[in-house]
Amino acid sequence: MTQLLDARGLACPLPAIKARAALTALAPGETLIVLATDPEAPVDVGALAADAGHGFEALPEGGGWRLVITTGPPVTP
């Protein structure tokens, strides 16, 4: 399953906060696509993905970003 989150127009840290909330509904192997215009979104969302053990790709798109998170297995501390 792929879920789309439109965070365009939201300033840091809201794209990452909304992405974190959306990820809770996804199972391992599913994808979350975050559309964002905030220039810091790739850094923040990328760090969120890395901390949780998810795959991440940032693609420039139309003056903003398409941030693709592929969920991995849960990370235990």
VMD Tcl script that draws the C-alpha trace (Angstrom):
set ca {
  {0.00 0.00 0.00}
  {1.15 3.54 -0.73}
  {-0.08 6.50 1.28}
  {0.25 10.12 0.16}
  {0.76 12.95 2.64}
  {0.48 16.50 1.27}
  {2.57 18.70 3.55}
  {3.13 21.46 0.98}
  {3.04 24.90 2.55}
  {3.83 23.59 6.04}
  {6.97 24.86 7.77}
  {9.50 22.86 9.75}
  {8.93 20.71 11.79}
  {5.34 20.01 10.68}
  {6.14 17.82 7.63}
  {8.19 15.48 9.86}
  {5.57 15.47 12.62}
  {2.80 14.62 10.16}
  {4.99 11.96 8.52}
  {5.69 10.35 11.90}
  {1.95 10.16 12.60}
  {1.18 8.73 9.14}
  {3.89 6.06 9.49}
  {2.13 4.55 12.50}
  {-0.66 3.31 10.20}
  {1.69 1.54 7.77}
  {2.94 -2.03 7.88}
  {6.52 -3.07 7.00}
  {7.12 -2.86 3.25}
  {4.52 -0.14 2.66}
  {5.34 3.31 1.31}
  {4.62 6.85 2.48}
  {5.07 9.66 -0.04}
  {5.37 13.11 1.52}
  {4.97 16.15 -0.72}
  {6.69 19.13 0.89}
  {7.86 22.63 0.01}
  {9.85 23.34 3.19}
  {13.57 23.32 2.29}
  {14.43 21.49 5.53}
  {11.88 18.71 4.97}
  {14.34 16.30 3.28}
  {16.71 16.61 6.24}
  {14.02 16.25 8.91}
  {12.01 13.50 7.24}
  {15.21 11.69 6.22}
  {16.39 11.69 9.85}
  {12.99 10.41 10.96}
  {13.20 7.57 8.44}
  {16.76 6.67 9.40}
  {15.97 6.65 13.12}
  {13.10 4.23 12.51}
  {15.07 1.97 10.15}
  {13.07 2.90 7.04}
  {14.30 3.44 3.49}
  {14.29 7.05 2.28}
  {14.62 8.91 -1.00}
  {14.27 12.67 -1.63}
  {13.33 13.73 -5.15}
  {13.02 17.38 -6.24}
  {9.59 18.01 -7.71}
  {7.92 21.21 -8.92}
  {9.68 23.63 -6.58}
  {9.37 21.25 -3.66}
  {10.13 17.69 -2.70}
  {8.71 14.20 -3.10}
  {9.98 12.33 -0.05}
  {9.56 8.58 -0.29}
  {9.72 6.47 2.86}
  {9.61 2.69 2.55}
  {8.84 1.15 5.91}
  {11.16 -1.46 7.28}
  {10.88 -3.70 10.31}
  {10.38 -1.93 13.64}
  {13.58 -0.80 15.37}
  {13.87 -1.71 19.05}
  {16.08 0.44 21.28}
}
mol new
graphics top color blue
foreach p $ca { graphics top sphere $p radius 0.5 }
foreach p [lrange $ca 0 end-1] q [lrange $ca 1 end] { graphics top cylinder $p $q radius 0.2 }
display resetview
